[in-house]
Amino acid sequence: MITKAEETTFYGEEVTQEQFYAAVYRAGESYDADDVQVAAYELSKPLLAALKDLNFFQIGWLLDQSKKATCLRRAEFECYGYITTPEFKV
């Protein structure tokens, strides 16, 4: 028989929805210029095409989707120790 503390140490604790969304919020707050730079590099072709067409809505949408995916991935890793959300690709 094991204690509750030993069980928690071995198996971990279930993450609540509130805890997960708090982790997503923290990831969004820590999203910085380096993250934007990585997103711009990874999305360079569609961003350049949108710039050429003067489609600024598309530029914002692409960067927003990339940020959302990054924040979800970071929250998953923080809460569960693994990532299931794919990186944002166009």
Secondary structure, DSSP 8 states (H G I E B T S, - for coil): ---HHHHHHHH-----HHHHHHHHHHHHHT--HHHHHHHHHHTHHHHHHHHHTT-HHHHHHHHHHHHHHHHHHHHHHHHHSS--S-----
